[in-house]
């Protein structure tokens, strides 16, 4: 049984390093908000606990609506100055920020472990993807911008907690590189210290960043509806996203709204099952708390036994535990597929949904048990959920039509191609989907009927951040598509009458890109 934390990785160790690296942004008892180019000890600092073991960590310093409006007005002043900074200077400052992020890579990753429960491998990957991704934009920004101009106001970012660096910080740096001031709201559920450190490093290089905390309901008037805002970038759930979509549509405001969808993987007349066995563990990275995770498998009934023979050994091999628990303090980081969910409340919600689905007829095919050797003695494990696989979730269950955002897989059996498509399109639009079939003609015929933005052939599809564009179908996306040059186009102004590629309310179909 593991008995201790890896040397130098406690929350207190991380916090003291934050105080040393960025004393302007941290106090002994709280993090600060950044607006008008200054760090402010305003807002009510809420208590927070780590999903890793329930121990106290830094909570968000939540602002009230009036202060948030003041921060937005100050960001507009920053924007008006920054948009006139020459591109070579902007590029140099963003590059310097990337160098600073690289210097403090391990601390940023350690904060992600404690704040959102990422295993070390995935936490460092999140930091590295942010740095490497933005370097690509730094190297290519001249051709992407051309004669394009910054927006008339700052970009407001409201993002989910699961990828603070590779999604949120990545977007913020590209937006600033393109000539915009940037506002970001720290996610309510986690990541405030990591984002504060990253923003402090950016602010030192003169980037026009604003970082505020608060409830979405109280701050939405300022961060979404305020006339000073030039663009709203949102990543999150459909309920909140729908309210944001209504607001930006009413105001005619530029927007990029990525929302959840039930990503599905279908199997029809398929035989290469060894490939599935090798792929399944990768699908559980970060406990499927990803917008491109695959929680639903739609399987031809005649192949169900072959599917299980391939799937079950793989899911039984998954390693779940405390991301920093080791036998000896000098041991390397634990090699895990995932650790806790974002918090104990989410773990209970998902566990209750599983119990409810079974009570209404779903068949439990697999339920993993905790391995005590992967946890510290007596630690709080209330945020951990171990893999569960259910056959036939009832139509009345959220697990039938909504993304669980956790390590719960569901399987639906079908007998016809029509049933296959209906089951794969259960959530009215998704970001990604995959179809495995031995017949190329079958894939070519069925793939266009699957309502996902990207459809993989025999393998999972990724979000894509560089050469490949990204968007969604149906209720999974609203507004401009992003990725590569399109990410820059989404936050800049082009020729008069320009029509950005995307899922806009007035569009009846996805425009060609």
C-alpha positions as CSV (number, residue, x, y, z in Angstrom):
1,X,0.0,0.0,0.0
2,X,1.2,3.5,-0.8
3,X,2.0,5.5,2.3
4,X,3.1,9.0,1.5
5,X,3.1,11.9,-1.0
6,X,5.9,12.2,-3.6
7,X,8.5,14.6,-2.2
8,X,7.8,18.3,-2.7
9,X,4.3,17.8,-4.1
10,X,2.0,18.7,-1.2
11,X,-0.5,21.5,-1.6
12,X,1.5,23.6,0.9
13,X,4.6,23.1,-1.2
14,X,2.8,24.3,-4.3
15,X,1.2,27.3,-2.5
16,X,4.6,28.4,-1.1
17,X,6.1,28.2,-4.6
18,X,3.2,30.4,-5.9
19,X,3.9,33.0,-3.2
20,X,7.6,33.0,-4.2
21,X,7.1,33.1,-8.0
22,X,4.2,35.6,-8.2
23,X,3.9,37.5,-4.9
24,X,1.8,40.2,-6.6
25,X,-1.0,37.7,-7.3
26,X,-1.1,35.6,-4.2
27,X,-1.5,36.2,-0.5
28,X,-1.0,33.8,2.3
29,X,-4.7,33.2,2.6
30,X,-6.1,33.9,-0.9
31,X,-5.6,34.5,-4.6
32,X,-6.3,37.9,-6.1
33,X,-8.3,39.2,-9.1
34,X,-6.5,40.9,-11.9
35,X,-8.1,43.9,-13.6
36,X,-7.0,47.3,-14.9
37,X,-3.5,45.9,-14.9
38,X,-3.4,45.5,-11.1
39,X,-4.0,42.7,-8.7
40,X,-6.8,43.4,-6.3
41,X,-7.7,41.8,-3.0
42,X,-11.4,42.3,-3.6
43,X,-14.1,39.7,-3.8
44,X,-15.3,37.2,-1.2
45,X,-12.8,34.3,-1.0
46,X,-14.8,31.1,-0.9
47,X,-13.4,27.9,0.8
48,X,-12.5,25.1,-1.5
49,X,-11.3,21.5,-1.2
50,X,-9.1,19.4,-3.4
51,X,-10.8,16.5,-5.2
52,X,-7.7,14.5,-4.6
53,X,-8.2,14.0,-0.9
54,X,-10.7,16.6,0.3
55,X,-8.0,18.8,1.9
56,X,-8.5,22.6,1.9
57,X,-7.0,24.6,-1.1
58,X,-7.4,28.1,-2.5
59,X,-11.0,29.1,-3.4
60,X,-12.1,31.7,-6.0
61,X,-12.3,35.4,-4.8
62,X,-15.8,36.0,-6.1
63,X,-16.6,39.6,-7.3
64,X,-20.0,41.3,-7.2
65,X,-21.6,42.5,-10.4
66,X,-20.6,46.2,-10.0
67,X,-16.9,45.4,-9.6
68,X,-17.1,43.0,-12.6
69,X,-18.6,45.8,-14.7
70,X,-15.7,48.1,-13.6
71,X,-13.2,45.4,-14.6
72,X,-14.8,45.2,-18.1
73,X,-14.7,48.9,-18.6
74,X,-11.0,48.9,-17.6
75,X,-10.4,46.0,-20.1
76,X,-11.9,48.2,-22.9
77,X,-9.4,50.9,-22.1
78,X,-6.6,48.3,-22.3
79,X,-8.0,47.0,-25.5
80,X,-8.0,50.4,-27.2
81,X,-4.3,50.8,-26.3
82,X,-3.3,47.2,-27.1
83,X,-4.9,47.0,-30.5
84,X,-2.4,49.7,-31.7
85,X,0.6,47.8,-30.5
86,X,2.5,46.6,-33.5
87,X,2.4,42.9,-34.3
88,X,6.1,42.3,-33.8
89,X,5.9,43.7,-30.3
90,X,2.7,41.7,-29.5
91,X,4.5,38.6,-30.8
92,X,7.6,39.2,-28.6
93,X,5.5,39.7,-25.5
94,X,3.5,36.5,-26.1
95,X,6.7,34.6,-26.8
96,X,8.2,35.9,-23.6
97,X,5.1,34.7,-21.7
98,X,5.5,31.2,-23.2
99,X,9.1,31.2,-22.0
100,X,7.9,32.0,-18.5
101,X,5.2,29.3,-18.6
102,X,7.9,26.9,-19.7
103,X,10.1,27.9,-16.8
104,X,7.3,27.2,-14.3
105,X,5.8,24.2,-16.2
106,X,6.1,21.8,-13.2
107,X,4.4,24.2,-10.8
108,X,1.5,24.8,-13.2
109,X,1.1,21.1,-13.6
110,X,1.2,20.4,-9.8
111,X,-1.5,23.0,-9.3
112,X,-3.7,21.2,-11.8
113,X,-3.2,17.9,-9.9
114,X,-4.5,19.4,-6.7
115,X,-7.2,21.7,-8.1
116,X,-8.8,19.5,-10.7
117,X,-7.4,16.0,-9.9
118,X,-5.4,15.4,-13.1
119,X,-2.7,12.7,-12.9
120,X,0.8,14.0,-13.5
121,X,1.0,12.7,-17.1
122,X,-2.1,14.5,-18.1
123,X,-1.4,17.7,-16.1
124,X,1.9,18.2,-17.8
125,X,0.4,17.4,-21.1
126,X,-2.2,20.2,-20.5
127,X,0.5,22.7,-19.8
128,X,2.6,21.5,-22.8
129,X,-0.2,21.7,-25.2
130,X,-0.9,25.3,-24.3
131,X,2.7,26.3,-24.7
132,X,3.4,24.3,-27.9
133,X,0.1,25.3,-29.4
134,X,0.6,29.0,-28.9
135,X,4.2,28.8,-30.2
136,X,2.7,27.6,-33.5
137,X,0.5,30.7,-33.7
138,X,3.5,32.9,-32.8
139,X,5.4,31.4,-35.7
140,X,2.5,31.7,-38.2
141,X,0.5,34.8,-37.1
142,X,1.7,37.1,-39.9
143,X,0.1,35.0,-42.6
144,X,-3.0,34.4,-40.5
145,X,-3.7,38.1,-39.8
146,X,-2.8,39.7,-43.1
147,X,-4.9,42.8,-43.2
148,X,-7.3,41.7,-40.5
149,X,-7.8,44.0,-37.5
150,X,-8.6,43.4,-33.8
151,X,-12.2,43.5,-32.6
152,X,-13.9,46.7,-31.3
153,X,-13.8,45.4,-27.7
154,X,-12.1,42.7,-25.6
155,X,-12.8,39.0,-25.8
156,X,-14.6,37.5,-22.8
157,X,-13.8,33.9,-21.9
158,X,-16.0,31.7,-19.8
159,X,-14.6,28.2,-19.8
160,X,-15.1,24.9,-18.0
161,X,-12.6,23.7,-15.5
162,X,-11.2,20.6,-17.2
163,X,-8.5,22.1,-19.4
164,X,-7.4,25.4,-17.9
165,X,-4.2,25.6,-19.8
166,X,-4.6,23.9,-23.2
167,X,-8.1,25.4,-23.8
168,X,-8.4,28.6,-21.8
169,X,-4.9,30.0,-21.5
170,X,-4.2,28.8,-25.0
171,X,-7.2,30.8,-26.3
172,X,-6.3,33.9,-24.2
173,X,-2.8,34.1,-25.6
174,X,-3.9,33.7,-29.2
175,X,-6.6,36.4,-28.7
176,X,-4.0,38.8,-27.3
177,X,-1.6,37.9,-30.1
178,X,-4.3,38.9,-32.6
179,X,-4.6,42.3,-31.0
180,X,-7.3,42.0,-28.4
181,X,-7.5,42.6,-24.7
182,X,-8.6,39.5,-22.9
183,X,-11.0,38.8,-20.0
184,X,-11.4,35.4,-18.4
185,X,-13.6,34.2,-15.6
186,X,-12.1,31.5,-13.5
187,X,-14.1,28.3,-13.6
188,X,-16.3,27.9,-10.5
189,X,-15.2,24.3,-9.9
190,X,-11.4,24.5,-10.0
191,X,-8.2,25.9,-11.5
192,X,-8.1,29.3,-9.9
193,X,-4.5,29.1,-8.6
194,X,-3.2,27.7,-11.9
195,X,-4.9,30.4,-13.9
196,X,-3.8,33.1,-11.5
197,X,-0.1,32.0,-11.9
198,X,-0.4,31.8,-15.7
199,X,-2.1,35.3,-15.8
200,X,0.6,36.7,-13.5
201,X,3.3,35.6,-15.8
202,X,1.4,37.1,-18.8
203,X,0.7,40.4,-17.1
204,X,4.4,40.8,-16.3
205,X,5.1,40.7,-20.0
206,X,2.5,43.5,-20.5
207,X,-0.3,41.3,-21.9
208,X,-3.7,43.0,-21.4
209,X,-5.2,40.2,-19.3
210,X,-8.2,40.5,-16.9
211,X,-8.9,37.5,-14.6
212,X,-12.0,37.6,-12.3
213,X,-13.9,35.1,-10.3
214,X,-17.6,35.0,-9.5
215,X,-20.9,33.2,-10.1
216,X,-22.0,32.9,-13.7
217,X,-25.4,34.3,-12.8
218,X,-24.1,37.4,-11.1
219,X,-21.3,38.2,-13.6
220,X,-23.1,37.3,-16.9
221,X,-24.4,40.8,-17.3
222,X,-20.9,42.1,-17.4
223,X,-19.1,39.3,-19.1
224,X,-21.7,38.5,-21.8
225,X,-24.1,41.4,-22.2
226,X,-21.9,44.4,-21.5
227,X,-21.6,46.6,-24.6
228,X,-17.8,46.9,-24.1
229,X,-17.4,43.1,-24.9
230,X,-16.3,42.4,-28.5
231,X,-16.7,38.6,-28.5
232,X,-17.8,35.9,-26.1
233,X,-16.0,32.6,-26.0
234,X,-17.8,29.9,-23.9
235,X,-17.0,26.3,-23.1
236,X,-19.4,24.4,-20.9
237,X,-22.8,22.8,-20.5
238,X,-25.9,23.2,-22.6
239,X,-28.1,24.8,-20.0
240,X,-25.7,27.7,-19.4
241,X,-24.7,27.8,-23.0
242,X,-28.2,28.2,-24.1
243,X,-28.6,31.3,-22.0
244,X,-25.4,32.7,-23.3
245,X,-26.4,31.9,-26.9
246,X,-29.7,33.8,-26.4
247,X,-27.9,36.8,-25.0
248,X,-25.3,37.1,-27.8
249,X,-27.9,36.5,-30.5
250,X,-30.1,39.3,-29.2
251,X,-27.1,41.6,-29.1
252,X,-25.6,40.5,-32.4
253,X,-22.3,39.9,-30.6
254,X,-19.4,37.8,-32.0
255,X,-19.4,34.4,-30.3
256,X,-17.8,31.0,-30.0
257,X,-19.9,28.7,-27.9
258,X,-18.8,25.1,-27.4
259,X,-21.3,23.0,-25.5
260,X,-21.6,19.4,-24.4
261,X,-22.9,16.5,-26.6
262,X,-23.1,12.7,-26.3
263,X,-20.2,11.5,-28.4
264,X,-20.9,8.0,-29.7
265,X,-19.0,5.1,-31.3
266,X,-20.8,2.7,-33.6
267,X,-19.9,-0.8,-34.7
268,X,-21.4,-2.3,-37.8
269,X,-20.1,-5.4,-39.6
270,X,-16.8,-5.0,-37.9
271,X,-14.1,-7.6,-37.1
272,X,-10.8,-5.9,-36.1
273,X,-11.5,-6.2,-32.3
274,X,-7.9,-6.2,-31.2
275,X,-7.7,-2.6,-32.3
276,X,-10.6,-1.7,-29.9
277,X,-8.8,-3.5,-27.0
278,X,-5.8,-1.3,-27.5
279,X,-7.8,1.9,-27.8
280,X,-10.2,1.6,-24.8
281,X,-7.8,2.6,-22.0
282,X,-6.9,5.8,-23.9
283,X,-10.6,6.7,-24.0
284,X,-10.6,6.9,-20.2
285,X,-8.0,9.6,-19.9
286,X,-9.0,12.0,-17.1
287,X,-12.0,9.8,-16.3
288,X,-13.7,10.9,-19.5
289,X,-14.0,14.4,-18.2
290,X,-13.4,15.7,-21.7
291,X,-15.6,17.2,-24.4
292,X,-14.3,14.6,-26.9
293,X,-14.8,11.6,-24.6
294,X,-16.8,8.6,-25.9
295,X,-19.2,7.4,-23.2
296,X,-21.7,5.6,-25.6
297,X,-21.1,2.5,-27.7
298,X,-23.7,1.5,-30.3
299,X,-23.1,-2.1,-31.2
300,X,-24.6,-4.5,-33.7
301,X,-26.4,-7.2,-31.7
302,X,-24.7,-10.0,-33.7
303,X,-21.3,-8.7,-32.7
304,X,-22.0,-8.1,-29.0
305,X,-20.1,-11.1,-27.7
306,X,-17.0,-10.1,-29.8
307,X,-17.3,-6.5,-28.6
308,X,-17.3,-7.6,-24.9
309,X,-14.4,-9.9,-25.5
310,X,-12.4,-6.9,-26.7
311,X,-13.8,-4.3,-24.3
312,X,-13.9,-5.9,-20.9
313,X,-10.2,-6.9,-20.6
314,X,-9.2,-3.4,-21.5
315,X,-11.5,-1.6,-19.1
316,X,-10.4,-4.0,-16.3
317,X,-6.8,-2.9,-16.8
318,X,-7.5,0.7,-15.9
319,X,-5.5,2.3,-13.0
320,X,-7.3,4.7,-10.7
321,X,-5.9,6.3,-7.6
322,X,-4.3,9.3,-5.8
323,X,-2.3,11.1,-8.3
324,X,0.6,11.8,-5.9
325,X,0.6,8.8,-3.6
326,X,3.8,6.7,-3.6
327,X,5.6,4.0,-1.5
328,X,8.7,6.2,-1.1
329,X,8.9,10.0,-1.3
330,X,11.5,9.7,-4.1
331,X,9.5,7.4,-6.3
332,X,8.4,8.6,-9.7
333,X,4.8,9.9,-10.1
334,X,2.2,7.1,-10.2
335,X,1.2,5.9,-13.7
336,X,-2.6,6.3,-13.7
337,X,-5.3,6.5,-16.2
338,X,-7.2,8.9,-14.0
339,X,-7.7,10.1,-10.5
340,X,-10.8,11.7,-8.9
341,X,-13.7,13.5,-10.6
342,X,-13.8,17.2,-10.2
343,X,-15.5,17.1,-6.8
344,X,-17.5,14.8,-4.4
345,X,-20.8,16.3,-5.5
346,X,-20.2,15.2,-9.1
347,X,-19.1,11.8,-8.0
348,X,-22.3,11.4,-6.0
349,X,-24.5,12.7,-8.9
350,X,-23.0,10.2,-11.3
351,X,-23.2,7.3,-8.8
352,X,-26.8,8.1,-8.2
353,X,-27.5,8.2,-11.9
354,X,-25.9,4.7,-12.3
355,X,-28.1,3.3,-9.5
356,X,-31.2,4.9,-10.9
357,X,-30.5,3.5,-14.4
358,X,-30.0,0.0,-13.0
359,X,-33.1,0.3,-11.0
360,X,-35.0,1.1,-14.2
361,X,-33.6,-1.8,-16.1
362,X,-30.1,-1.1,-17.3
363,X,-27.8,-4.1,-17.0
364,X,-24.5,-3.6,-15.1
365,X,-21.8,-5.4,-17.3
366,X,-18.8,-4.1,-15.3
367,X,-18.2,-2.3,-12.1
368,X,-14.6,-1.7,-10.9
369,X,-13.6,-1.9,-7.3
370,X,-11.1,0.5,-5.7
371,X,-7.5,-0.8,-5.3
372,X,-6.4,0.2,-1.8
373,X,-2.8,0.1,-2.8
374,X,-3.3,3.2,-5.0
375,X,-4.6,5.4,-2.1
376,X,-3.1,6.8,1.1
377,X,-4.3,5.2,4.3
378,X,-7.6,6.8,5.5
379,X,-7.7,9.4,2.8
380,X,-11.0,11.0,1.7
381,X,-12.0,9.2,-1.6
382,X,-15.5,10.8,-1.9
383,X,-14.6,12.3,-5.3
384,X,-13.5,9.0,-6.9
385,X,-15.7,7.0,-9.2
386,X,-14.4,3.8,-10.7
387,X,-15.4,2.6,-14.2
388,X,-18.9,1.4,-14.7
389,X,-20.4,-0.1,-17.9
390,X,-24.2,-0.4,-18.4
391,X,-26.1,-2.1,-21.1
392,X,-29.3,-0.5,-22.3
393,X,-29.7,2.7,-20.2
394,X,-33.5,3.4,-20.0
395,X,-34.8,6.3,-22.0
396,X,-35.8,8.1,-18.8
397,X,-32.2,8.2,-17.5
398,X,-29.9,11.1,-18.1
399,X,-27.3,8.4,-19.1
400,X,-29.4,7.7,-22.2
401,X,-29.3,11.1,-23.8
402,X,-26.7,13.3,-22.0
403,X,-23.0,13.3,-21.5
404,X,-22.1,11.8,-18.1
405,X,-18.7,13.6,-17.9
406,X,-17.2,10.7,-15.9
407,X,-16.1,7.1,-16.3
408,X,-19.5,5.6,-17.0
409,X,-19.9,3.8,-20.4
410,X,-23.3,2.8,-21.8
411,X,-23.9,0.3,-24.6
412,X,-26.9,0.2,-26.9
413,X,-27.6,-2.8,-29.1
414,X,-29.1,-2.4,-32.6
415,X,-30.3,-4.6,-35.4
416,X,-30.5,-2.3,-38.4
417,X,-28.6,0.6,-39.8
418,X,-31.6,2.9,-39.1
419,X,-31.4,1.9,-35.4
420,X,-27.6,2.5,-35.4
421,X,-28.0,6.0,-36.7
422,X,-30.9,6.8,-34.3
423,X,-28.8,5.7,-31.3
424,X,-25.7,7.5,-32.5
425,X,-27.7,10.8,-32.8
426,X,-29.4,10.6,-29.4
427,X,-28.3,14.0,-28.1
428,X,-29.2,16.3,-31.1
429,X,-25.7,17.0,-32.1
430,X,-22.2,16.2,-30.8
431,X,-18.6,17.3,-31.3
432,X,-17.1,14.0,-32.4
433,X,-18.3,10.4,-33.2
434,X,-16.7,7.3,-34.7
435,X,-17.9,4.4,-36.9
436,X,-16.1,1.1,-37.2
437,X,-17.0,-1.0,-40.1
438,X,-14.9,-3.3,-42.4
439,X,-16.7,-2.0,-45.5
440,X,-15.5,1.4,-46.9
441,X,-18.8,1.9,-48.8
442,X,-20.8,1.4,-45.6
443,X,-18.7,4.0,-43.8
444,X,-19.1,6.4,-46.8
445,X,-22.9,6.0,-46.8
446,X,-23.5,6.2,-43.0
447,X,-20.9,8.7,-41.8
448,X,-22.7,11.8,-43.3
449,X,-25.8,10.9,-41.5
450,X,-24.1,11.0,-38.0
451,X,-24.8,14.4,-36.4
452,X,-21.3,15.1,-35.2
453,X,-18.8,17.7,-36.4
454,X,-16.0,15.1,-36.8
455,X,-16.6,11.4,-37.6
456,X,-13.6,9.1,-37.1
457,X,-13.2,6.0,-39.3
458,X,-12.4,3.1,-37.0
459,X,-10.7,5.3,-34.3
460,X,-11.4,8.2,-32.0
461,X,-11.5,11.8,-33.2
462,X,-9.7,14.6,-31.4
463,X,-10.5,18.3,-30.9
464,X,-7.7,19.5,-33.1
465,X,-6.2,22.9,-32.5
466,X,-3.9,23.8,-35.4
467,X,-4.3,23.0,-39.0
468,X,-7.7,21.3,-38.3
469,X,-10.8,23.3,-37.6
470,X,-13.2,22.4,-34.8
471,X,-16.9,23.0,-34.3
472,X,-20.1,21.1,-33.6
473,X,-23.5,20.2,-34.8
474,X,-27.0,20.8,-33.4
475,X,-27.0,21.9,-29.7
476,X,-23.3,21.2,-29.2
477,X,-22.1,24.4,-30.8
478,X,-23.1,28.0,-31.6
479,X,-21.1,30.6,-33.4
480,X,-17.7,30.7,-35.2
481,X,-15.7,27.6,-35.8
482,X,-12.1,27.6,-34.5
483,X,-8.8,25.9,-35.1
484,X,-5.7,27.2,-36.9
485,X,-6.4,30.3,-39.0
486,X,-10.1,30.2,-38.1
487,X,-9.3,30.8,-34.4
488,X,-7.6,34.0,-35.4
489,X,-10.4,35.0,-37.8
490,X,-13.0,34.4,-35.0
491,X,-11.4,37.2,-32.9
492,X,-10.5,39.6,-35.6
493,X,-12.3,41.7,-38.2
494,X,-12.0,41.1,-41.9
495,X,-13.5,42.7,-45.0
496,X,-17.0,44.3,-44.8
497,X,-19.7,41.7,-45.0
498,X,-17.4,38.8,-44.1
499,X,-19.3,35.6,-43.2
500,X,-17.4,33.5,-40.7
501,X,-17.7,29.7,-40.9
502,X,-19.8,28.4,-38.1
503,X,-23.0,27.3,-36.6
504,X,-25.0,30.6,-36.4
505,X,-28.7,30.8,-35.6
506,X,-29.5,32.1,-39.1
507,X,-27.8,29.2,-40.8
508,X,-29.9,26.2,-41.7
509,X,-26.9,24.1,-42.6
510,X,-23.2,24.2,-41.8
511,X,-21.5,26.5,-44.2
512,X,-18.7,25.2,-46.3
513,X,-15.2,25.9,-44.9
